[in-house]
C-alpha cells in the first residue's frame, strides 16, 4: 500500500487540535502511508461524498486505503461556480442570519423556509445521509478499495426504520461512541488510531 485517503468533518479533521495530534495524522504514521486528508471542520456528507469519489477516481485502489468519517445529516453542500462550500444550519445566529458568503446566507433563508413548512424535513435529511453513504459504499466496493467508515453516533437507532439501513455493510463500519469532550481530544485520537489500525489487521 502507498496512500491513506481520509475524509470527514471536524471529528476527523481534529477541530482545534494541532495536525500532529489528529487521528488521520497518527494513523498515517502507524501505517507508514502517504496521507491524503480532505477532511474539513463543518463538512457535510454531500461534500465528503462528492470530493471522495472525484479524488479517489484518480487513485489506484490497489495501493490506497480509504477511511471516511461520518457527519451529521443537517449539514448541506452548496456548489457555486467551481467551488463547493458547506452550511450547518445549527449555526444560524439568534437573528436568523448566517455569517458566511452571500450564497450561504441565501441558503440560510431557504433552510429556514424548510424548517418552518416541511414537516418531513428531519426524515428527508436522514434518508439523504443514508443514500449518500450507501452510494459511496457502492463506489468503494465497485472500485475494490479497502475501506472503513467511522460512525461517531451519527447513524443511530433513529435510522433503523429506513429500508436502506439494511444495505449498510457493518463489517466495514467502526462505531465509536465514547470520547472525552465535545470533540475528540488528543488522547481520544490515540485510541481511535489503534481501533482503526487494528480493524485493517483483524
Order of alpha helices (4+ residues) and beta strands (2+ residues): beta-alpha-alpha-beta-alpha-beta-beta-beta-alpha-alpha-beta-beta-alpha
